[in-house]
Amino acid sequence: MPQAAAQAAKAAAPVAYKTQFGSLDKFEKGQVQVIDDNVKHYAFSNCFEIASKSKPYERVVFGQNQIYVLEALRAEGTSPWYTCAHDEFALSMDGEVEIHLVKLEGEQIVPDAEHNGAVLVKGSPKGAKMGWMKIKRGHQALLPRNSAYQFRSGKPGVVVLQTCKGDLSIERWAQICQTA
């Protein structure tokens, strides 16, 4: 085979890629590869790395678009009860997590319907039990507005919350983003 034909065949050959999904126990951070700019102009973070360095149920922001954020949390043991004036979503990235729901009544509902982000429920939640769900890697759960929710996990896991930045959101950009 002539050299030009061999090079053309090699260039046309499919490239094999292998997808590796991370976990709390095994992850690679990765990096931003900048061509013609400064890496400090970009945010790159890893939910597994964040959860590995966090206390249980800290809500660490690792993605943001205006008021909307992605929060990484380490699911381990039993969380406090939370509520929110807007819907939130929980996505299990690693492990198995139960989410218990109670429809709140009266003064435990967030009084300001425009309040962004989750807040802690004062005392034990009062209202009708809505049930519970178990989410595993890749499962997503709706956390309805004005309901109390509690996470329970027998082993450490990782949950990503899609929500709005609020009082409980923790920003650690300097610790979690690539700077060089």
C-alpha positions in Angstrom: 0.0 0.0 0.0 1.5 3.4 -0.9 2.4 5.6 2.0 -0.2 8.3 1.1 -3.0 5.7 1.1 -1.8 4.2 4.4 -1.9 7.7 6.0 -5.4 8.4 4.6 -6.7 5.1 6.0 -5.1 5.7 9.4 -6.7 9.2 9.5 -10.1 7.8 8.6 -10.0 5.1 11.2 -12.4 5.6 14.1 -11.0 6.8 17.4 -11.8 4.6 20.4 -13.0 6.5 23.5 -13.6 5.0 26.9 -16.0 6.8 29.2 -15.1 6.5 32.9 -17.6 7.7 35.4 -16.2 9.0 38.6 -17.2 8.3 42.2 -16.4 9.6 45.7 -13.7 6.9 46.0 -12.2 7.2 42.5 -12.1 10.3 40.4 -9.8 12.4 38.3 -10.2 16.2 38.5 -9.3 16.9 34.9 -8.3 20.4 33.8 -9.1 23.3 31.4 -6.8 23.3 28.4 -6.6 26.9 27.3 -5.4 27.6 23.7 -5.2 31.4 23.7 -6.4 32.9 27.0 -5.8 32.8 30.7 -7.0 29.7 32.7 -8.1 32.1 35.5 -11.0 33.3 33.2 -12.6 29.8 33.4 -14.2 27.8 36.2 -13.6 24.1 36.3 -14.5 22.0 39.3 -15.4 18.4 40.1 -18.3 17.4 42.3 -16.6 14.3 43.5 -13.5 16.2 44.6 -15.7 18.8 46.4 -17.7 16.2 48.2 -14.5 14.3 49.2 -13.3 17.5 51.1 -16.7 18.6 52.5 -18.5 18.0 55.7 -21.8 16.0 55.3 -24.6 18.1 53.7 -22.5 21.3 53.1 -24.0 22.8 50.0 -20.9 23.9 48.0 -21.6 25.9 44.8 -19.6 24.5 41.8 -21.6 25.9 38.9 -23.5 29.2 38.5 -25.6 31.0 35.9 -26.9 34.3 37.4 -29.0 33.2 40.4 -29.1 29.5 39.4 -26.5 27.2 40.9 -25.4 23.6 41.1 -24.4 22.6 44.6 -22.3 19.5 45.4 -23.0 17.9 48.7 -21.6 14.9 50.5 -24.5 12.6 51.5 -23.6 10.9 54.7 -25.8 10.0 57.7 -29.0 12.1 58.2 -29.2 15.7 57.1 -31.2 18.4 58.8 -34.6 19.2 57.4 -34.6 21.7 54.6 -37.3 23.7 52.8 -37.4 26.1 49.9 -39.8 28.6 48.3 -39.1 27.2 44.9 -38.7 23.7 43.4 -35.2 22.1 43.6 -33.8 19.0 42.0 -31.5 16.4 43.5 -29.3 14.2 41.2 -27.5 11.3 42.7 -23.9 11.1 41.3 -22.7 8.3 43.6 -24.1 6.1 46.3 -27.7 5.5 47.5 -29.7 8.3 49.2 -33.2 8.3 50.7 -35.1 11.6 50.5 -38.0 12.0 52.9 -40.7 14.6 52.2 -43.3 16.4 54.4 -45.8 18.9 53.1 -45.3 21.9 55.4 -48.0 23.9 57.1 -48.3 27.4 58.6 -45.2 29.2 59.9 -42.7 26.6 58.6 -43.4 27.6 55.0 -40.9 30.1 53.8 -42.9 33.4 54.2 -41.3 35.2 51.2 -42.3 33.3 48.0 -39.4 35.1 46.2 -36.7 33.8 48.6 -33.9 32.1 46.8 -32.3 28.9 48.0 -33.0 26.4 50.7 -33.4 27.2 54.4 -33.4 25.0 57.5 -36.8 24.0 58.8 -37.3 25.4 62.4 -38.0 22.4 64.6 -39.5 19.1 63.4 -41.5 19.5 60.2 -45.3 19.7 60.8 -47.6 18.5 58.1 -48.6 15.5 56.1 -45.9 13.0 55.2 -45.6 12.9 51.4 -43.5 9.7 51.4 -39.9 9.0 50.5 -37.8 8.0 47.6 -34.5 6.2 47.1 -32.2 7.6 44.4 -29.0 5.9 43.1 -26.4 7.0 40.6 -28.1 8.9 37.7 -31.5 9.1 39.4 -33.1 12.6 39.8 -35.7 13.7 42.4 -38.0 16.7 42.5 -37.9 18.5 45.8 -41.2 20.4 45.7 -41.5 24.0 47.0 -42.9 24.5 50.5 -42.2 20.9 51.4 -39.6 19.7 54.0 -37.0 17.3 52.8 -34.3 15.3 54.5 -31.5 13.2 53.0 -30.5 9.9 54.6 -27.5 7.8 53.5 -25.9 4.8 55.2 -22.7 5.2 53.2 -21.0 8.4 51.8 -22.4 9.5 48.5 -22.6 12.5 46.2 -25.7 14.6 45.4 -25.8 17.5 43.0 -28.6 20.0 43.7 -30.0 22.3 41.0 -31.4 25.3 42.9 -30.9 29.1 43.4 -28.1 30.5 45.4 -29.3 31.2 48.9 -28.4 31.5 52.6 -27.0 28.0 52.8 -25.0 28.1 49.6 -21.2 28.0 50.3 -18.8 29.5 47.7 -15.3 28.1 47.7 -14.2 29.2 44.3 -10.5 29.7 45.3 -10.3 26.2 46.7 -12.1 24.3 43.9 -11.2 26.0 40.7 -8.1 25.6 38.6 -5.8 28.6 38.7 -2.8 27.6 36.6 
